[in-house]
Amino acid sequence: MGIESHGASLGRFLLGLGFMIAAISIVGQFDKETGGTAMRWVSPKLDQCLDRMERFTGFRPPVEKGQYPQILLAASTTYFFGSVLLMANVRFGASILLMALTLTSLVMHNFWDYSHDPLQQQAETAQFMKNIGIAGGLIYYLATSEPFKAPQRHPKPVPSTRIAAASSQG
């Protein structure tokens, strides 16, 4: 194993570790009724996102506040399993994380909604840009890693004595 493969393994581990720690932290404090402490930040962001969707499309997805904890749990579970797969060098894990990160960034780091509060806008912009960098790392991994290939089944070799006998008869 060369330094390149050690570096790639370390990079995958560190990239996945951030997602894994976030997931474990949320699930560790999760409450199925209230969603836990993370709902203090998630609930208003989901409200803003749903309001924005309704404003722009005229359609509001049928999501009730009581479902917010399940959305949070689903996102955390996605982060956890995506990170495990990424660390195990399974490309599908990076795809899962990229999709989840994109949605999370658009919902949780909506800097465009904070023009009235420059400090909050700056903080959300920084988080959004950080996520763009992480997304770039996931895209780089997807672009440069080998796709999974199932082991090939090879036909059983013909013993060399049969080959020699067949060629001497012809």
C-alpha positions as CSV (number, residue, x, y, z in Angstrom):
1,M,0.0,0.0,0.0
2,G,1.6,3.2,-1.2
3,I,1.4,6.7,0.4
4,E,-1.4,7.6,-2.2
5,S,-3.7,4.8,-0.9
6,H,-2.9,5.7,2.7
7,G,-3.7,9.3,2.0
8,A,-6.9,8.4,0.2
9,S,-8.0,6.1,3.1
10,L,-7.2,8.9,5.6
11,G,-9.1,11.4,3.5
12,R,-12.2,9.2,3.3
13,F,-12.0,8.5,7.0
14,L,-11.8,12.2,7.9
15,L,-14.5,13.2,5.4
16,G,-16.8,10.6,6.8
17,L,-15.9,11.3,10.4
18,G,-17.5,14.7,10.4
19,F,-20.8,13.3,9.1
20,M,-20.7,10.4,11.6
21,I,-20.0,12.7,14.6
22,A,-22.9,15.0,13.6
23,A,-25.2,12.0,13.2
24,I,-24.2,10.4,16.5
25,S,-24.6,13.7,18.3
26,I,-28.1,14.3,17.0
27,V,-29.2,10.7,17.6
28,G,-27.7,10.7,21.1
29,Q,-29.9,13.7,22.1
30,F,-32.9,12.6,20.1
31,D,-36.4,12.5,21.6
32,K,-39.1,11.0,19.4
33,E,-41.7,13.5,20.7
34,T,-39.7,16.8,20.6
35,G,-36.7,15.8,18.4
36,G,-34.3,16.7,21.1
37,T,-32.0,19.8,21.4
38,A,-31.2,20.0,17.7
39,M,-34.9,20.9,17.0
40,R,-34.2,24.4,18.4
41,W,-32.3,25.1,15.2
42,V,-34.0,22.7,12.8
43,S,-37.6,23.6,13.4
44,P,-37.4,27.3,12.4
45,K,-35.3,26.4,9.4
46,L,-37.8,23.9,8.2
47,D,-40.6,26.4,8.6
48,Q,-38.6,29.0,6.5
49,C,-37.9,26.4,3.8
50,L,-41.5,25.3,3.6
51,D,-42.7,28.9,3.5
52,R,-40.2,29.7,0.7
53,M,-41.3,26.6,-1.3
54,E,-44.9,27.8,-1.0
55,R,-44.1,31.4,-2.0
56,F,-42.1,30.3,-5.1
57,T,-44.3,27.4,-6.3
58,G,-47.7,27.9,-4.8
59,F,-47.5,24.5,-3.3
60,R,-46.7,23.6,0.3
61,P,-45.6,20.1,1.0
62,P,-47.9,18.4,3.5
63,V,-45.4,18.3,6.3
64,E,-46.6,19.0,9.8
65,K,-44.5,20.2,12.7
66,G,-45.1,16.9,14.4
67,Q,-43.1,15.2,11.6
68,Y,-40.0,17.4,12.1
69,P,-38.4,15.0,14.5
70,Q,-38.7,12.1,12.0
71,I,-37.2,14.3,9.3
72,L,-34.3,15.1,11.7
73,L,-33.8,11.4,12.5
74,A,-33.9,10.4,8.8
75,A,-31.3,13.0,8.0
76,S,-29.1,11.8,10.8
77,T,-29.5,8.2,9.9
78,T,-28.6,9.1,6.3
79,Y,-25.4,10.9,7.4
80,F,-24.4,7.9,9.6
81,F,-24.8,5.2,7.0
82,G,-23.4,7.4,4.3
83,S,-20.3,8.0,6.3
84,V,-19.9,4.3,7.1
85,L,-20.1,3.5,3.4
86,L,-17.7,6.3,2.5
87,M,-15.2,5.1,5.1
88,A,-15.5,1.6,3.7
89,N,-14.7,3.0,0.2
90,V,-18.2,2.4,-1.2
91,R,-19.0,5.1,-3.7
92,F,-22.7,4.9,-3.0
93,G,-21.9,6.4,0.5
94,A,-20.4,9.5,-1.1
95,S,-23.5,9.9,-3.4
96,I,-25.8,9.6,-0.4
97,L,-23.8,12.2,1.6
98,L,-23.7,14.5,-1.4
99,M,-27.5,14.5,-1.8
100,A,-28.1,14.9,2.0
101,L,-25.5,17.6,2.3
102,T,-27.1,19.5,-0.6
103,L,-30.5,19.4,1.0
104,T,-29.1,20.2,4.5
105,S,-27.2,23.2,3.1
106,L,-30.3,24.6,1.3
107,V,-32.5,24.2,4.4
108,M,-30.1,25.0,7.3
109,H,-27.8,27.6,5.8
110,N,-30.1,29.9,4.0
111,F,-28.0,33.0,4.1
112,W,-30.1,34.7,1.5
113,D,-32.9,35.0,4.0
114,Y,-30.8,37.1,6.4
115,S,-30.2,40.3,4.6
116,H,-31.8,42.1,7.6
117,D,-29.2,40.6,9.9
118,P,-25.6,40.9,8.5
119,L,-23.9,38.9,11.3
120,Q,-26.3,36.0,10.9
121,Q,-26.0,36.2,7.1
122,Q,-22.2,36.1,7.4
123,A,-22.4,33.0,9.7
124,E,-24.8,31.2,7.4
125,T,-22.7,32.1,4.4
126,A,-19.6,30.7,6.0
127,Q,-21.4,27.4,6.8
128,F,-22.9,27.2,3.3
129,M,-19.4,27.8,1.8
130,K,-17.9,25.1,4.1
131,N,-20.5,22.7,2.8
132,I,-19.6,23.6,-0.8
133,G,-16.0,22.6,0.0
134,I,-17.1,19.3,1.5
135,A,-19.4,18.7,-1.5
136,G,-16.3,19.3,-3.7
137,G,-14.4,16.7,-1.8
138,L,-17.3,14.2,-2.2
139,I,-17.5,15.0,-6.0
140,Y,-13.7,14.6,-6.3
141,Y,-13.9,11.2,-4.6
142,L,-16.8,10.1,-6.9
143,A,-14.8,11.3,-10.0
144,T,-11.6,9.6,-9.1
145,S,-12.5,6.4,-7.4
146,E,-13.1,3.1,-9.1
147,P,-16.7,2.0,-9.3
148,F,-17.5,-1.2,-7.5
149,K,-17.0,-4.3,-9.6
150,A,-18.4,-7.6,-8.6
151,P,-15.8,-10.4,-8.5
152,Q,-15.6,-12.1,-11.8
153,R,-16.3,-15.8,-12.0
154,H,-13.7,-17.5,-14.1
155,P,-14.4,-20.9,-15.7
156,K,-12.5,-23.8,-14.1
157,P,-9.2,-24.4,-15.9
158,V,-9.0,-27.4,-18.0
159,P,-6.2,-29.7,-16.8
160,S,-3.2,-29.5,-19.1
161,T,-3.2,-33.3,-19.6
162,R,-6.5,-33.1,-21.3
163,I,-5.3,-30.3,-23.6
164,A,-2.2,-32.3,-24.6
165,A,-4.3,-35.5,-25.2
166,A,-6.8,-33.5,-27.3
167,S,-4.1,-31.9,-29.4
168,S,-2.3,-35.2,-30.1
169,Q,-5.5,-36.9,-31.3
170,G,-6.3,-34.1,-33.8
